[in-house]
């Protein structure tokens, strides 16, 4: 009985952990207009200002931004809007 309760509690705990992790999303945006080395920091800052964004990596050569965010606080639309307002229109990369 005790073991069974423990097993159930463990199963429930791992389910909860999975639920919490599911709120974090990683997306890759294709970013236009990045032409020199000072562009990526600008794109990065614009994305970091979006509430819920926890990590941003911008790659000038690939013209992409990889963004980690809490999908309860931010969404892809807000990310695209942020880079676009900074002068770098973006869209979800395939
Ligand atoms: Cu530039």
PDB file of the backbone (N, CA, C, O) and the ligand in Angstrom, with CONECT records:
HET     CU  A 101       1
ATOM      1  N   UNK A   1       0.823  -1.210   0.000  1.00  0.00           N
ATOM      2  CA  UNK A   1       0.000   0.000   0.000  1.00  0.00           C
ATOM      3  C   UNK A   1       0.858   1.262   0.000  1.00  0.00           C
ATOM      4  O   UNK A   1       0.636   2.193  -0.774  1.00  0.00           O
ATOM      5  N   UNK A   2       1.864   1.258   0.914  1.00  0.00           N
ATOM      6  CA  UNK A   2       2.766   2.409   0.977  1.00  0.00           C
ATOM      7  C   UNK A   2       3.534   2.587  -0.329  1.00  0.00           C
ATOM      8  O   UNK A   2       3.701   3.700  -0.827  1.00  0.00           O
ATOM      9  N   UNK A   3       3.995   1.468  -0.867  1.00  0.00           N
ATOM     10  CA  UNK A   3       4.753   1.509  -2.112  1.00  0.00           C
ATOM     11  C   UNK A   3       3.872   2.019  -3.249  1.00  0.00           C
ATOM     12  O   UNK A   3       4.299   2.808  -4.092  1.00  0.00           O
ATOM     13  N   UNK A   4       2.624   1.538  -3.241  1.00  0.00           N
ATOM     14  CA  UNK A   4       1.698   1.937  -4.294  1.00  0.00           C
ATOM     15  C   UNK A   4       1.428   3.446  -4.240  1.00  0.00           C
ATOM     16  O   UNK A   4       1.371   4.119  -5.270  1.00  0.00           O
ATOM     17  N   UNK A   5       1.264   3.953  -3.026  1.00  0.00           N
ATOM     18  CA  UNK A   5       1.037   5.392  -2.836  1.00  0.00           C
ATOM     19  C   UNK A   5       2.236   6.187  -3.324  1.00  0.00           C
ATOM     20  O   UNK A   5       2.101   7.225  -3.972  1.00  0.00           O
ATOM     21  N   UNK A   6       3.432   5.660  -2.988  1.00  0.00           N
ATOM     22  CA  UNK A   6       4.669   6.310  -3.405  1.00  0.00           C
ATOM     23  C   UNK A   6       4.768   6.346  -4.929  1.00  0.00           C
ATOM     24  O   UNK A   6       5.140   7.361  -5.518  1.00  0.00           O
ATOM     25  N   UNK A   7       4.429   5.228  -5.549  1.00  0.00           N
ATOM     26  CA  UNK A   7       4.494   5.142  -7.011  1.00  0.00           C
ATOM     27  C   UNK A   7       3.539   6.146  -7.649  1.00  0.00           C
ATOM     28  O   UNK A   7       3.882   6.811  -8.626  1.00  0.00           O
ATOM     29  N   UNK A   8       2.358   6.246  -7.093  1.00  0.00           N
ATOM     30  CA  UNK A   8       1.367   7.202  -7.606  1.00  0.00           C
ATOM     31  C   UNK A   8       1.850   8.634  -7.449  1.00  0.00           C
ATOM     32  O   UNK A   8       1.712   9.458  -8.353  1.00  0.00           O
ATOM     33  N   UNK A   9       2.427   8.917  -6.266  1.00  0.00           N
ATOM     34  CA  UNK A   9       2.922  10.265  -5.995  1.00  0.00           C
ATOM     35  C   UNK A   9       4.039  10.618  -6.964  1.00  0.00           C
ATOM     36  O   UNK A   9       4.107  11.742  -7.461  1.00  0.00           O
ATOM     37  N   UNK A  10       4.913   9.656  -7.230  1.00  0.00           N
ATOM     38  CA  UNK A  10       6.024   9.877  -8.152  1.00  0.00           C
ATOM     39  C   UNK A  10       5.506  10.133  -9.565  1.00  0.00           C
ATOM     40  O   UNK A  10       5.984  11.024 -10.267  1.00  0.00           O
ATOM     41  N   UNK A  11       4.525   9.340  -9.962  1.00  0.00           N
ATOM     42  CA  UNK A  11       3.943   9.511 -11.293  1.00  0.00           C
ATOM     43  C   UNK A  11       3.303  10.889 -11.416  1.00  0.00           C
ATOM     44  O   UNK A  11       3.427  11.555 -12.444  1.00  0.00           O
ATOM     45  N   UNK A  12       2.627  11.303 -10.370  1.00  0.00           N
ATOM     46  CA  UNK A  12       1.964  12.606 -10.386  1.00  0.00           C
ATOM     47  C   UNK A  12       2.989  13.735 -10.457  1.00  0.00           C
ATOM     48  O   UNK A  12       2.806  14.713 -11.181  1.00  0.00           O
ATOM     49  N   UNK A  13       4.077  13.581  -9.688  1.00  0.00           N
ATOM     50  CA  UNK A  13       5.120  14.601  -9.663  1.00  0.00           C
ATOM     51  C   UNK A  13       5.749  14.759 -11.048  1.00  0.00           C
ATOM     52  O   UNK A  13       5.995  15.883 -11.484  1.00  0.00           O
ATOM     53  N   UNK A  14       6.012  13.660 -11.738  1.00  0.00           N
ATOM     54  CA  UNK A  14       6.641  13.756 -13.054  1.00  0.00           C
ATOM     55  C   UNK A  14       5.667  14.341 -14.075  1.00  0.00           C
ATOM     56  O   UNK A  14       6.078  15.036 -15.004  1.00  0.00           O
ATOM     57  N   UNK A  15       4.390  14.062 -13.900  1.00  0.00           N
ATOM     58  CA  UNK A  15       3.376  14.665 -14.776  1.00  0.00           C
ATOM     59  C   UNK A  15       3.364  16.181 -14.602  1.00  0.00           C
ATOM     60  O   UNK A  15       3.299  16.928 -15.579  1.00  0.00           O
ATOM     61  N   UNK A  16       3.429  16.628 -13.344  1.00  0.00           N
ATOM     62  CA  UNK A  16       3.436  18.058 -13.057  1.00  0.00           C
ATOM     63  C   UNK A  16       4.662  18.726 -13.657  1.00  0.00           C
ATOM     64  O   UNK A  16       4.573  19.816 -14.222  1.00  0.00           O
ATOM     65  N   UNK A  17       5.806  18.066 -13.533  1.00  0.00           N
ATOM     66  CA  UNK A  17       7.049  18.617 -14.066  1.00  0.00           C
ATOM     67  C   UNK A  17       6.938  18.786 -15.580  1.00  0.00           C
ATOM     68  O   UNK A  17       7.372  19.797 -16.134  1.00  0.00           O
ATOM     69  N   UNK A  18       6.354  17.789 -16.242  1.00  0.00           N
ATOM     70  CA  UNK A  18       6.170  17.853 -17.689  1.00  0.00           C
ATOM     71  C   UNK A  18       5.263  19.026 -18.058  1.00  0.00           C
ATOM     72  O   UNK A  18       5.497  19.725 -19.044  1.00  0.00           O
ATOM     73  N   UNK A  19       4.224  19.228 -17.245  1.00  0.00           N
ATOM     74  CA  UNK A  19       3.295  20.311 -17.500  1.00  0.00           C
ATOM     75  C   UNK A  19       3.970  21.663 -17.410  1.00  0.00           C
ATOM     76  O   UNK A  19       3.690  22.557 -18.209  1.00  0.00           O
ATOM     77  N   UNK A  20       4.880  21.821 -16.420  1.00  0.00           N
ATOM     78  CA  UNK A  20       5.580  23.090 -16.232  1.00  0.00           C
ATOM     79  C   UNK A  20       6.545  23.346 -17.388  1.00  0.00           C
ATOM     80  O   UNK A  20       6.665  24.472 -17.871  1.00  0.00           O
ATOM     81  N   UNK A  21       7.227  22.293 -17.824  1.00  0.00           N
ATOM     82  CA  UNK A  21       8.209  22.451 -18.893  1.00  0.00           C
ATOM     83  C   UNK A  21       7.524  22.778 -20.217  1.00  0.00           C
ATOM     84  O   UNK A  21       8.119  23.422 -21.080  1.00  0.00           O
ATOM     85  N   UNK A  22       6.293  22.343 -20.381  1.00  0.00           N
ATOM     86  CA  UNK A  22       5.583  22.555 -21.638  1.00  0.00           C
ATOM     87  C   UNK A  22       5.298  24.032 -21.890  1.00  0.00           C
ATOM     88  O   UNK A  22       5.028  24.433 -23.022  1.00  0.00           O
ATOM     89  N   UNK A  23       5.359  24.844 -20.825  1.00  0.00           N
ATOM     90  CA  UNK A  23       5.094  26.273 -20.989  1.00  0.00           C
ATOM     91  C   UNK A  23       6.264  26.978 -21.655  1.00  0.00           C
ATOM     92  O   UNK A  23       6.114  28.081 -22.182  1.00  0.00           O
ATOM     93  N   UNK A  24       7.440  26.335 -21.631  1.00  0.00           N
ATOM     94  CA  UNK A  24       8.606  26.956 -22.246  1.00  0.00           C
ATOM     95  C   UNK A  24       8.719  26.498 -23.691  1.00  0.00           C
ATOM     96  O   UNK A  24       8.725  25.301 -23.979  1.00  0.00           O
ATOM     97  N   UNK A  25       8.808  27.462 -24.591  1.00  0.00           N
ATOM     98  CA  UNK A  25       8.900  27.135 -26.012  1.00  0.00           C
ATOM     99  C   UNK A  25      10.154  27.721 -26.623  1.00  0.00           C
ATOM    100  O   UNK A  25      10.631  28.772 -26.196  1.00  0.00           O
ATOM    101  N   UNK A  26      10.683  27.047 -27.615  1.00  0.00           N
ATOM    102  CA  UNK A  26      11.822  27.571 -28.369  1.00  0.00           C
ATOM    103  C   UNK A  26      11.403  27.683 -29.827  1.00  0.00           C
ATOM    104  O   UNK A  26      10.925  26.720 -30.427  1.00  0.00           O
ATOM    105  N   UNK A  27      11.590  28.880 -30.390  1.00  0.00           N
ATOM    106  CA  UNK A  27      11.258  29.057 -31.801  1.00  0.00           C
ATOM    107  C   UNK A  27      12.445  29.685 -32.526  1.00  0.00           C
ATOM    108  O   UNK A  27      13.265  30.385 -31.931  1.00  0.00           O
ATOM    109  N   UNK A  28      12.510  29.417 -33.812  1.00  0.00           N
ATOM    110  CA  UNK A  28      13.529  30.041 -34.651  1.00  0.00           C
ATOM    111  C   UNK A  28      12.842  31.004 -35.595  1.00  0.00           C
ATOM    112  O   UNK A  28      11.938  30.629 -36.342  1.00  0.00           O
ATOM    113  N   UNK A  29      13.291  32.268 -35.549  1.00  0.00           N
ATOM    114  CA  UNK A  29      12.738  33.284 -36.443  1.00  0.00           C
ATOM    115  C   UNK A  29      13.740  33.587 -37.543  1.00  0.00           C
ATOM    116  O   UNK A  29      14.939  33.710 -37.294  1.00  0.00           O
ATOM    117  N   UNK A  30      13.239  33.704 -38.749  1.00  0.00           N
ATOM    118  CA  UNK A  30      14.055  34.174 -39.863  1.00  0.00           C
ATOM    119  C   UNK A  30      13.956  35.696 -39.837  1.00  0.00           C
ATOM    120  O   UNK A  30      12.863  36.255 -39.925  1.00  0.00           O
ATOM    121  N   UNK A  31      15.115  36.372 -39.714  1.00  0.00           N
ATOM    122  CA  UNK A  31      15.119  37.820 -39.525  1.00  0.00           C
ATOM    123  C   UNK A  31      15.695  38.527 -40.751  1.00  0.00           C
ATOM    124  O   UNK A  31      16.794  38.209 -41.206  1.00  0.00           O
ATOM    125  N   UNK A  32      14.941  39.486 -41.274  1.00  0.00           N
ATOM    126  CA  UNK A  32      15.392  40.276 -42.427  1.00  0.00           C
ATOM    127  C   UNK A  32      16.245  41.463 -41.980  1.00  0.00           C
ATOM    128  O   UNK A  32      16.217  41.863 -40.816  1.00  0.00           O
ATOM    129  N   UNK A  33      16.998  42.011 -42.920  1.00  0.00           N
ATOM    130  CA  UNK A  33      17.704  43.304 -42.753  1.00  0.00           C
ATOM    131  C   UNK A  33      18.942  43.270 -41.868  1.00  0.00           C
ATOM    132  O   UNK A  33      19.507  44.325 -41.577  1.00  0.00           O
ATOM    133  N   UNK A  34      19.382  42.093 -41.432  1.00  0.00           N
ATOM    134  CA  UNK A  34      20.607  42.064 -40.633  1.00  0.00           C
ATOM    135  C   UNK A  34      21.795  42.075 -41.602  1.00  0.00           C
ATOM    136  O   UNK A  34      22.100  41.068 -42.242  1.00  0.00           O
ATOM    137  N   UNK A  35      22.459  43.234 -41.696  1.00  0.00           N
ATOM    138  CA  UNK A  35      23.499  43.391 -42.718  1.00  0.00           C
ATOM    139  C   UNK A  35      24.906  43.539 -42.144  1.00  0.00           C
ATOM    140  O   UNK A  35      25.884  43.363 -42.870  1.00  0.00           O
ATOM    141  N   UNK A  36      25.026  43.861 -40.850  1.00  0.00           N
ATOM    142  CA  UNK A  36      26.361  44.014 -40.285  1.00  0.00           C
ATOM    143  C   UNK A  36      26.392  43.540 -38.839  1.00  0.00           C
ATOM    144  O   UNK A  36      25.376  43.138 -38.273  1.00  0.00           O
ATOM    145  N   UNK A  37      27.590  43.599 -38.256  1.00  0.00           N
ATOM    146  CA  UNK A  37      27.793  43.035 -36.917  1.00  0.00           C
ATOM    147  C   UNK A  37      27.013  43.734 -35.812  1.00  0.00           C
ATOM    148  O   UNK A  37      26.808  43.159 -34.743  1.00  0.00           O
ATOM    149  N   UNK A  38      26.574  44.968 -36.053  1.00  0.00           N
ATOM    150  CA  UNK A  38      25.830  45.670 -34.999  1.00  0.00           C
ATOM    151  C   UNK A  38      24.331  45.355 -35.041  1.00  0.00           C
ATOM    152  O   UNK A  38      23.592  45.717 -34.125  1.00  0.00           O
ATOM    153  N   UNK A  39      23.895  44.693 -36.086  1.00  0.00           N
ATOM    154  CA  UNK A  39      22.473  44.344 -36.186  1.00  0.00           C
ATOM    155  C   UNK A  39      22.030  43.284 -35.164  1.00  0.00           C
ATOM    156  O   UNK A  39      21.015  43.481 -34.495  1.00  0.00           O
ATOM    157  N   UNK A  40      22.762  42.164 -35.023  1.00  0.00           N
ATOM    158  CA  UNK A  40      22.306  41.123 -34.094  1.00  0.00           C
ATOM    159  C   UNK A  40      22.057  41.608 -32.665  1.00  0.00           C
ATOM    160  O   UNK A  40      21.059  41.213 -32.063  1.00  0.00           O
ATOM    161  N   UNK A  41      22.946  42.465 -32.091  1.00  0.00           N
ATOM    162  CA  UNK A  41      22.654  42.944 -30.728  1.00  0.00           C
ATOM    163  C   UNK A  41      21.351  43.735 -30.647  1.00  0.00           C
ATOM    164  O   UNK A  41      20.648  43.684 -29.638  1.00  0.00           O
ATOM    165  N   UNK A  42      21.034  44.464 -31.714  1.00  0.00           N
ATOM    166  CA  UNK A  42      19.792  45.241 -31.740  1.00  0.00           C
ATOM    167  C   UNK A  42      18.581  44.310 -31.748  1.00  0.00           C
ATOM    168  O   UNK A  42      17.605  44.527 -31.030  1.00  0.00           O
ATOM    169  N   UNK A  43      18.668  43.274 -32.574  1.00  0.00           N
ATOM    170  CA  UNK A  43      17.582  42.285 -32.651  1.00  0.00           C
ATOM    171  C   UNK A  43      17.433  41.578 -31.305  1.00  0.00           C
ATOM    172  O   UNK A  43      16.327  41.371 -30.806  1.00  0.00           O
ATOM    173  N   UNK A  44      18.591  41.213 -30.730  1.00  0.00           N
ATOM    174  CA  UNK A  44      18.589  40.503 -29.449  1.00  0.00           C
ATOM    175  C   UNK A  44      17.916  41.332 -28.365  1.00  0.00           C
ATOM    176  O   UNK A  44      17.079  40.828 -27.617  1.00  0.00           O
ATOM    177  N   UNK A  45      18.291  42.622 -28.283  1.00  0.00           N
ATOM    178  CA  UNK A  45      17.708  43.508 -27.268  1.00  0.00           C
ATOM    179  C   UNK A  45      16.204  43.649 -27.458  1.00  0.00           C
ATOM    180  O   UNK A  45      15.445  43.640 -26.488  1.00  0.00           O
ATOM    181  N   UNK A  46      15.777  43.778 -28.708  1.00  0.00           N
ATOM    182  CA  UNK A  46      14.344  43.966 -28.965  1.00  0.00           C
ATOM    183  C   UNK A  46      13.548  42.749 -28.477  1.00  0.00           C
ATOM    184  O   UNK A  46      12.438  42.887 -27.963  1.00  0.00           O
ATOM    185  N   UNK A  47      14.129  41.561 -28.644  1.00  0.00           N
ATOM    186  CA  UNK A  47      13.441  40.340 -28.221  1.00  0.00           C
ATOM    187  C   UNK A  47      13.491  40.162 -26.695  1.00  0.00           C
ATOM    188  O   UNK A  47      12.539  39.680 -26.081  1.00  0.00           O
ATOM    189  N   UNK A  48      14.621  40.560 -26.103  1.00  0.00           N
ATOM    190  CA  UNK A  48      14.756  40.419 -24.648  1.00  0.00           C
ATOM    191  C   UNK A  48      13.798  41.333 -23.900  1.00  0.00           C
ATOM    192  O   UNK A  48      13.468  41.085 -22.741  1.00  0.00           O
ATOM    193  N   UNK A  49      13.351  42.398 -24.576  1.00  0.00           N
ATOM    194  CA  UNK A  49      12.410  43.316 -23.928  1.00  0.00           C
ATOM    195  C   UNK A  49      10.987  42.761 -23.885  1.00  0.00           C
ATOM    196  O   UNK A  49      10.142  43.281 -23.156  1.00  0.00           O
ATOM    197  N   UNK A  50      10.718  41.713 -24.656  1.00  0.00           N
ATOM    198  CA  UNK A  50       9.382  41.108 -24.647  1.00  0.00           C
ATOM    199  C   UNK A  50       9.217  40.308 -23.351  1.00  0.00           C
ATOM    200  O   UNK A  50      10.041  39.451 -23.032  1.00  0.00           O
ATOM    201  N   UNK A  51       8.155  40.595 -22.620  1.00  0.00           N
ATOM    202  CA  UNK A  51       7.924  39.900 -21.359  1.00  0.00           C
ATOM    203  C   UNK A  51       7.734  38.402 -21.590  1.00  0.00           C
ATOM    204  O   UNK A  51       6.955  37.993 -22.451  1.00  0.00           O
ATOM    205  N   UNK A  52       8.454  37.587 -20.813  1.00  0.00           N
ATOM    206  CA  UNK A  52       8.349  36.142 -20.938  1.00  0.00           C
ATOM    207  C   UNK A  52       9.497  35.519 -21.701  1.00  0.00           C
ATOM    208  O   UNK A  52       9.675  34.301 -21.680  1.00  0.00           O
ATOM    209  N   UNK A  53      10.295  36.366 -22.388  1.00  0.00           N
ATOM    210  CA  UNK A  53      11.446  35.846 -23.127  1.00  0.00           C
ATOM    211  C   UNK A  53      12.595  35.595 -22.146  1.00  0.00           C
ATOM    212  O   UNK A  53      12.962  36.475 -21.368  1.00  0.00           O
ATOM    213  N   UNK A  54      13.156  34.381 -22.196  1.00  0.00           N
ATOM    214  CA  UNK A  54      14.212  34.030 -21.243  1.00  0.00           C
ATOM    215  C   UNK A  54      15.580  33.882 -21.899  1.00  0.00           C
ATOM    216  O   UNK A  54      16.607  34.006 -21.231  1.00  0.00           O
ATOM    217  N   UNK A  55      15.598  33.616 -23.209  1.00  0.00           N
ATOM    218  CA  UNK A  55      16.890  33.438 -23.862  1.00  0.00           C
ATOM    219  C   UNK A  55      16.806  33.785 -25.347  1.00  0.00           C
ATOM    220  O   UNK A  55      15.842  33.422 -26.021  1.00  0.00           O
ATOM    221  N   UNK A  56      17.812  34.484 -25.849  1.00  0.00           N
ATOM    222  CA  UNK A  56      17.845  34.861 -27.266  1.00  0.00           C
ATOM    223  C   UNK A  56      19.243  34.611 -27.814  1.00  0.00           C
ATOM    224  O   UNK A  56      20.232  35.053 -27.229  1.00  0.00           O
ATOM    225  N   UNK A  57      19.325  33.912 -28.925  1.00  0.00           N
ATOM    226  CA  UNK A  57      20.593  33.759 -29.636  1.00  0.00           C
ATOM    227  C   UNK A  57      20.372  34.200 -31.079  1.00  0.00           C
ATOM    228  O   UNK A  57      19.494  33.679 -31.768  1.00  0.00           O
ATOM    229  N   UNK A  58      21.175  35.166 -31.534  1.00  0.00           N
ATOM    230  CA  UNK A  58      21.014  35.659 -32.896  1.00  0.00           C
ATOM    231  C   UNK A  58      22.230  35.249 -33.726  1.00  0.00           C
ATOM    232  O   UNK A  58      23.373  35.405 -33.295  1.00  0.00           O
ATOM    233  N   UNK A  59      21.966  34.727 -34.912  1.00  0.00           N
ATOM    234  CA  UNK A  59      23.033  34.301 -35.815  1.00  0.00           C
ATOM    235  C   UNK A  59      22.981  35.144 -37.081  1.00  0.00           C
ATOM    236  O   UNK A  59      22.055  35.025 -37.883  1.00  0.00           O
ATOM    237  N   UNK A  60      23.993  36.004 -37.250  1.00  0.00           N
ATOM    238  CA  UNK A  60      24.034  36.921 -38.387  1.00  0.00           C
ATOM    239  C   UNK A  60      24.154  36.173 -39.716  1.00  0.00           C
ATOM    240  O   UNK A  60      23.451  36.498 -40.673  1.00  0.00           O
ATOM    241  N   UNK A  61      25.035  35.177 -39.781  1.00  0.00           N
ATOM    242  CA  UNK A  61      25.259  34.436 -41.029  1.00  0.00           C
ATOM    243  C   UNK A  61      24.010  33.703 -41.490  1.00  0.00           C
ATOM    244  O   UNK A  61      23.678  33.704 -42.676  1.00  0.00           O
ATOM    245  N   UNK A  62      23.321  33.078 -40.543  1.00  0.00           N
ATOM    246  CA  UNK A  62      22.111  32.314 -40.901  1.00  0.00           C
ATOM    247  C   UNK A  62      20.865  33.196 -40.963  1.00  0.00           C
ATOM    248  O   UNK A  62      19.804  32.759 -41.408  1.00  0.00           O
ATOM    249  N   UNK A  63      21.013  34.469 -40.502  1.00  0.00           N
ATOM    250  CA  UNK A  63      19.889  35.417 -40.447  1.00  0.00           C
ATOM    251  C   UNK A  63      18.722  34.887 -39.629  1.00  0.00           C
ATOM    252  O   UNK A  63      17.560  34.991 -40.020  1.00  0.00           O
ATOM    253  N   UNK A  64      19.073  34.311 -38.472  1.00  0.00           N
ATOM    254  CA  UNK A  64      18.024  33.769 -37.606  1.00  0.00           C
ATOM    255  C   UNK A  64      18.184  34.251 -36.162  1.00  0.00           C
ATOM    256  O   UNK A  64      19.254  34.688 -35.737  1.00  0.00           O
ATOM    257  N   UNK A  65      17.085  34.153 -35.437  1.00  0.00           N
ATOM    258  CA  UNK A  65      17.101  34.375 -34.000  1.00  0.00           C
ATOM    259  C   UNK A  65      16.413  33.178 -33.354  1.00  0.00           C
ATOM    260  O   UNK A  65      15.290  32.827 -33.714  1.00  0.00           O
ATOM    261  N   UNK A  66      17.091  32.561 -32.404  1.00  0.00           N
ATOM    262  CA  UNK A  66      16.488  31.454 -31.664  1.00  0.00           C
ATOM    263  C   UNK A  66      16.045  32.015 -30.319  1.00  0.00           C
ATOM    264  O   UNK A  66      16.852  32.536 -29.548  1.00  0.00           O
ATOM    265  N   UNK A  67      14.751  31.899 -30.053  1.00  0.00           N
ATOM    266  CA  UNK A  67      14.169  32.539 -28.877  1.00  0.00           C
ATOM    267  C   UNK A  67      13.508  31.508 -27.968  1.00  0.00           C
ATOM    268  O   UNK A  67      12.706  30.687 -28.414  1.00  0.00           O
ATOM    269  N   UNK A  68      13.861  31.570 -26.681  1.00  0.00           N
ATOM    270  CA  UNK A  68      13.212  30.721 -25.685  1.00  0.00           C
ATOM    271  C   UNK A  68      12.283  31.619 -24.872  1.00  0.00           C
ATOM    272  O   UNK A  68      12.704  32.655 -24.358  1.00  0.00           O
ATOM    273  N   UNK A  69      11.032  31.219 -24.762  1.00  0.00           N
ATOM    274  CA  UNK A  69      10.085  32.061 -24.030  1.00  0.00           C
ATOM    275  C   UNK A  69       9.020  31.232 -23.329  1.00  0.00           C
ATOM    276  O   UNK A  69       8.776  30.074 -23.671  1.00  0.00           O
ATOM    277  N   UNK A  70       8.392  31.860 -22.337  1.00  0.00           N
ATOM    278  CA  UNK A  70       7.291  31.253 -21.601  1.00  0.00           C
ATOM    279  C   UNK A  70       6.013  31.532 -22.391  1.00  0.00           C
ATOM    280  O   UNK A  70       5.600  32.684 -22.523  1.00  0.00           O
ATOM    281  N   UNK A  71       5.399  30.491 -22.909  1.00  0.00           N
ATOM    282  CA  UNK A  71       4.258  30.725 -23.800  1.00  0.00           C
ATOM    283  C   UNK A  71       2.988  31.135 -23.058  1.00  0.00           C
ATOM    284  O   UNK A  71       1.946  31.358 -23.674  1.00  0.00           O
ATOM    285  N   UNK A  72       3.080  31.232 -21.729  1.00  0.00           N
ATOM    286  CA  UNK A  72       1.955  31.789 -20.969  1.00  0.00           C
ATOM    287  C   UNK A  72       2.059  33.320 -20.931  1.00  0.00           C
ATOM    288  O   UNK A  72       1.078  34.012 -20.657  1.00  0.00           O
ATOM    289  N   UNK A  73       3.276  33.840 -21.214  1.00  0.00           N
ATOM    290  CA  UNK A  73       3.500  35.293 -21.123  1.00  0.00           C
ATOM    291  C   UNK A  73       3.720  35.948 -22.488  1.00  0.00           C
ATOM    292  O   UNK A  73       3.349  37.103 -22.696  1.00  0.00           O
ATOM    293  N   UNK A  74       4.319  35.208 -23.405  1.00  0.00           N
ATOM    294  CA  UNK A  74       4.625  35.776 -24.722  1.00  0.00           C
ATOM    295  C   UNK A  74       4.117  34.834 -25.808  1.00  0.00           C
ATOM    296  O   UNK A  74       3.817  33.670 -25.539  1.00  0.00           O
ATOM    297  N   UNK A  75       4.022  35.339 -27.028  1.00  0.00           N
ATOM    298  CA  UNK A  75       3.693  34.466 -28.146  1.00  0.00           C
ATOM    299  C   UNK A  75       4.521  34.896 -29.362  1.00  0.00           C
ATOM    300  O   UNK A  75       5.190  35.929 -29.344  1.00  0.00           O
ATOM    301  N   UNK A  76       4.459  34.089 -30.402  1.00  0.00           N
ATOM    302  CA  UNK A  76       5.275  34.338 -31.594  1.00  0.00           C
ATOM    303  C   UNK A  76       4.938  35.692 -32.210  1.00  0.00           C
ATOM    304  O   UNK A  76       5.818  36.391 -32.712  1.00  0.00           O
ATOM    305  N   UNK A  77       3.662  36.054 -32.169  1.00  0.00           N
ATOM    306  CA  UNK A  77       3.240  37.344 -32.712  1.00  0.00           C
ATOM    307  C   UNK A  77       3.968  38.507 -32.032  1.00  0.00           C
ATOM    308  O   UNK A  77       4.393  39.455 -32.691  1.00  0.00           O
ATOM    309  N   UNK A  78       4.107  38.420 -30.701  1.00  0.00           N
ATOM    310  CA  UNK A  78       4.789  39.479 -29.940  1.00  0.00           C
ATOM    311  C   UNK A  78       6.275  39.528 -30.295  1.00  0.00           C
ATOM    312  O   UNK A  78       6.873  40.603 -30.330  1.00  0.00           O
ATOM    313  N   UNK A  79       6.867  38.364 -30.557  1.00  0.00           N
ATOM    314  CA  UNK A  79       8.291  38.309 -30.912  1.00  0.00           C
ATOM    315  C   UNK A  79       8.516  38.955 -32.276  1.00  0.00           C
ATOM    316  O   UNK A  79       9.443  39.743 -32.460  1.00  0.00           O
ATOM    317  N   UNK A  80       7.662  38.611 -33.216  1.00  0.00           N
ATOM    318  CA  UNK A  80       7.763  39.163 -34.576  1.00  0.00           C
ATOM    319  C   UNK A  80       7.554  40.675 -34.551  1.00  0.00           C
ATOM    320  O   UNK A  80       8.252  41.426 -35.232  1.00  0.00           O
ATOM    321  N   UNK A  81       6.591  41.099 -33.762  1.00  0.00           N
ATOM    322  CA  UNK A  81       6.307  42.530 -33.637  1.00  0.00           C
ATOM    323  C   UNK A  81       7.522  43.274 -33.077  1.00  0.00           C
ATOM    324  O   UNK A  81       7.850  44.367 -33.538  1.00  0.00           O
ATOM    325  N   UNK A  82       8.187  42.682 -32.084  1.00  0.00           N
ATOM    326  CA  UNK A  82       9.345  43.320 -31.444  1.00  0.00           C
ATOM    327  C   UNK A  82      10.487  43.544 -32.443  1.00  0.00           C
ATOM    328  O   UNK A  82      11.054  44.635 -32.498  1.00  0.00           O
ATOM    329  N   UNK A  83      10.824  42.522 -33.226  1.00  0.00           N
ATOM    330  CA  UNK A  83      11.936  42.697 -34.178  1.00  0.00           C
ATOM    331  C   UNK A  83      11.528  43.638 -35.304  1.00  0.00           C
ATOM    332  O   UNK A  83      12.337  44.436 -35.777  1.00  0.00           O
ATOM    333  N   UNK A  84      10.278  43.543 -35.729  1.00  0.00           N
ATOM    334  CA  UNK A  84       9.784  44.398 -36.809  1.00  0.00           C
ATOM    335  C   UNK A  84       9.822  45.863 -36.397  1.00  0.00           C
ATOM    336  O   UNK A  84      10.227  46.722 -37.180  1.00  0.00           O
ATOM    337  N   UNK A  85       9.398  46.150 -35.160  1.00  0.00           N
ATOM    338  CA  UNK A  85       9.440  47.528 -34.651  1.00  0.00           C
ATOM    339  C   UNK A  85      10.870  48.047 -34.547  1.00  0.00           C
ATOM    340  O   UNK A  85      11.100  49.254 -34.623  1.00  0.00           O
ATOM    341  N   UNK A  86      11.833  47.142 -34.372  1.00  0.00           N
ATOM    342  CA  UNK A  86      13.240  47.545 -34.287  1.00  0.00           C
ATOM    343  C   UNK A  86      13.852  47.709 -35.680  1.00  0.00           C
ATOM    344  O   UNK A  86      15.011  48.102 -35.809  1.00  0.00           O
ATOM    345  N   UNK A  87      13.070  47.405 -36.722  1.00  0.00           N
ATOM    346  CA  UNK A  87      13.552  47.569 -38.088  1.00  0.00           C
ATOM    347  C   UNK A  87      13.956  46.270 -38.765  1.00  0.00           C
ATOM    348  O   UNK A  87      14.532  46.274 -39.854  1.00  0.00           O
ATOM    349  N   UNK A  88      13.646  45.157 -38.106  1.00  0.00           N
ATOM    350  CA  UNK A  88      14.016  43.845 -38.646  1.00  0.00           C
ATOM    351  C   UNK A  88      12.799  42.918 -38.719  1.00  0.00           C
ATOM    352  O   UNK A  88      12.553  42.143 -37.795  1.00  0.00           O
ATOM    353  N   UNK A  89      12.049  42.996 -39.802  1.00  0.00           N
ATOM    354  CA  UNK A  89      10.881  42.118 -39.950  1.00  0.00           C
ATOM    355  C   UNK A  89      11.316  40.651 -39.849  1.00  0.00           C
ATOM    356  O   UNK A  89      12.373  40.271 -40.352  1.00  0.00           O
ATOM    357  N   UNK A  90      10.496  39.847 -39.202  1.00  0.00           N
ATOM    358  CA  UNK A  90      10.852  38.431 -39.063  1.00  0.00           C
ATOM    359  C   UNK A  90       9.624  37.554 -39.242  1.00  0.00           C
ATOM    360  O   UNK A  90       8.486  38.022 -39.225  1.00  0.00           O
ATOM    361  N   UNK A  91       9.887  36.292 -39.409  1.00  0.00           N
ATOM    362  CA  UNK A  91       8.805  35.317 -39.504  1.00  0.00           C
ATOM    363  C   UNK A  91       9.328  33.998 -38.979  1.00  0.00           C
ATOM    364  O   UNK A  91      10.535  33.797 -38.842  1.00  0.00           O
ATOM    365  N   UNK A  92       8.408  33.109 -38.690  1.00  0.00           N
ATOM    366  CA  UNK A  92       8.781  31.798 -38.174  1.00  0.00           C
ATOM    367  C   UNK A  92       9.569  31.031 -39.249  1.00  0.00           C
ATOM    368  O   UNK A  92       9.109  30.881 -40.381  1.00  0.00           O
ATOM    369  N   UNK A  93      10.754  30.552 -38.877  1.00  0.00           N
ATOM    370  CA  UNK A  93      11.558  29.765 -39.805  1.00  0.00           C
ATOM    371  C   UNK A  93      10.984  28.357 -39.888  1.00  0.00           C
ATOM    372  O   UNK A  93      10.426  27.837 -38.921  1.00  0.00           O
ATOM    373  N   UNK A  94      11.134  27.748 -41.068  1.00  0.00           N
ATOM    374  CA  UNK A  94      10.611  26.383 -41.245  1.00  0.00           C
ATOM    375  C   UNK A  94      11.606  25.352 -40.742  1.00  0.00           C
ATOM    376  O   UNK A  94      11.339  24.152 -40.810  1.00  0.00           O
TER     377      UNK A  94
HETATM  378 CU    CU A 101      23.867  46.356 -38.969  1.00  0.00          CU
END
